[in-house]
Every structure is written in C-alpha cells, then in structure tokens.
Amino acid sequence: MSEKLFDSYSDPIPSLRYDIQRIPIQDNGRSFIYFYDQLGYSTPDFALPTDAEPILSLMDGTRSVNDIIKFSSDEVTKEQILGYARFLDENGLLDSEYFTEHAELIESEYERAEVHRSVTAGTSYPADPEELTEFLNEAFENYDHSDSVNTAKALYAPHIDPRFGMASYVKAFSAIRNLKPKRIFILATSHYSGLYNNEYPNKPFIISNKDFDLPNGLVKADKKAISLIKEQTSHDEIFGTSFSDRAHRIEHSIELPLLFLNHIWQHDFEIVPILVGNFDQLYYAKDGFLAHQIEAFTYLLNQQFNDQDTFFLISGDLAHFGKKFGDQEPASELFDKVKAFDEAFLEVSANNGSKTMLEIMSSDYDPYRICGFPPLYAFLNAFPELDGKILSRELWDETERESAVSFGSILFD
C-alpha cells in the first residue's frame, strides 16, 4: 500500500489523527512527544523529539508542502517536508487515504479471524504459560480469600490491570472456585466502541463469536448460544445487538477476568462474550429508546438462559477520578467522596436496586465515571430477583498522575 502514502507538494497534507494522544515524556534527559493510539493502528511506542512540535502544528489539514516551506528556515527543503509527511503517514499518524485503508485492513482481518488473541499478555501479566501459572498461584497464596460457595448465579469482578488490583481479583474468584457451569455469559464494559464512529449506532450490545486464546489456555465461544441470540435479535433494532465485533479487537475487559476463570476452573466451559456500550442516554431519557433496548435484550437473556448450567460474569471497575480523567482536583482530595459513592453503588447493586442505581448515577451524570455501570445495570435488569454479597472494594492510587481507579466485586446468588 506504499503507493497510497501522501505524495504531493501542492495538496494539503492530511492532518494528524484527532484520536491520537500526544504525551510529553523524558528519556535520558531528552524531551519527546509520545504518540498513544488507543485503537492500535499506528506504530507501537512511537515518539518524536519535541522540536518537531512546530512542524506538527502546521499539519492541520489546510496547508501543503508549498505552504509549510514558507514558515521554515532556509536549510529545510520541500523534499524534506514531504519526506517527513510520508514518514508520519507510513506510521499511521495522519488522517489520510493510506491510513483509512490500513485501518480497514486491520479491522477486517480481525473480523475474519476465528480467535481473539490476548492484548494484555506480556504487559499486565506474564505471556509465558508457566510464568503466568506461578504469577497467579503466588497471588492466591498471598491474598485473602472469600468463602467459596457451591451455588451462585453471577459475579461482578474487576478488569483493572492485575498488577494493581490482584487482592480484589483473588477475593472475587476464590468465591466461585467450586462452581462448574458449562456456559459463561460475560457482560463487560466496552471502552472503545464509541471510537468506531458509525459502526455501533443504537447497538449497545456487541457480541463476538470468537474463541479467546490466553496464555493459560484457549476458551471456546458457545457458538450455538450466540447463533440463537443472533437469530432472535438481529432482525429487530429493539434488541440493540451487533455481531460486528471490531470493538473486541483491543478490549481488555473480557480477557482479564477470563484469565482468572481459566486458572481456578479445570472443567470445560464455553463463553458468550458481550461488550456493553455507553448507557449515558439513561441519565436524561429514562424511558427512551435505549431503555427499551435494554429491557428487550435482558428479557431475552432471562427467558433463554436462566438455567443451572449458565453463569454470568460481569466485568467492570468503579470510579475513575483525578486529573488524568478531567477532574480539577487531584485524586487524593476526592478519596472520601468517591469511597462514599462507590459504597452506595455497590450496596444498591448487591440489593438488586437497578432503579436506585440509576438514580444515583443520574443525580450528577455519573460524576466519577463508573465504567462498570452499563454491564451491571444490564445484568440486574435481566435478573432482578437475585441477592448479592459485596466481596471487595479497593483502590489503585496513581500518585504520579494525581489520579486513581477504584474497583470491587459482588457475588450474586
């Protein structure tokens, strides 16, 4: 596709992609701009010296090479500027024709694949199977356990990086180590579906039929159950389902808790992986179209999959707060308020008060960004008769960025 790279002196150079974060960093006393691409299209760990900032600021989609040369010193040539633009384009940083085709190729290859490969192995936990087993065994030896139960319907558990939330993972998954369900519905936060512009309008439930390949084993998708859901929902927008699973490609919220199921259970089981998108519309339109979609889809779950062989894993964290997440105050000044909010959220969830939960979340339009709200709210609508027990509430304090993330777990019987 190199022939598609930008190659003109007179046409405007495509602008830098709006969805890439530019983060100033220091390395060995030198200053750089680190380009963070949430969608993983660009070259990993890509950085430029900060003295590139002036020319980057001129690449706003309106100026050509011929225009930019007018702002440059006599030592800079048009060929150098064009070469620099092509360099950025080749690394996936420009919103260009080349990038559009490059991104579509990545997405279509994922959609055609039959297996989801881990995106967190080697960073959040060891990629080597033996090292991973040792890593998890050590965690279950060193952290407090919950009393294990012999029957349960669901578990609300974190998807925080295990390096920062291991105590809560152990508390959650030790409670269900004696269970042997055959089918696991995973309702998990979708962090990235909103970045797929026109892919998921009115589609809050994004379902994949891929097997999940993790370092501690392959987990097969329950294709029979997924086919049944597709057959019963894809004809009508009221169910809000999408079977275009691009949003799963870089998502961590399913594979992280699934890693722990794979560790504690030795029996065979299959999964139905469902990402749950944004529910913000509920805060100002409690009886809007989204509310009816949630009602329709969760009713189907209750009617079709309310059996002893089916277990529900709800994957979500709690508050995201501090300066990294847009608050004016550092996280340390919000600890008490967030703790009170988290505890109220967990309490109403455990007592199956989905209406009360929505009231809490709507009161100030989700003030602390509870990412676990959509999947947990959906589950509580599907199974309103269950009682829950709060197992944990923890906090990762990212002090150097004056930010924090809280997380917890609930067992439903």
Secondary structure, DSSP 8 states (H G I E B T S, - for coil): -GGGS---SSSB---B-TTEEEEEEEETTEEEEEEEETT--S-TTEEEEGGGHHHHHH-SSS-BHHHHGGGS-TT--HHHHHHHHHHHHHTT-B-SHHHHHHHHHHHHHHHH-SEEE-SSBTTTB-SSHHHHHHHHHHHHHHS------S--SEEEE--S-HHHHHHHHHHHHHTTTT---SEEEEEEE-SSGGGSTTT-TT--EEE---EEEETTEEEEE-HHHHHHHHHHHTT-GGG-EE---GGGTT--TTHHHHHHHHHH--S--EEEEEEE---GGGGT-TTSHHHHHHHHHHHHHHHHH-STTEEEEEE----EEEGGGT-SS-GGGTHHHHHHHHHHHHHHHHTT-HHHHHHHHHHTTSTT--TTHHHHHHHHHH-TT--EEEEEEEEEEEGGGTEEEEEEEEEE-
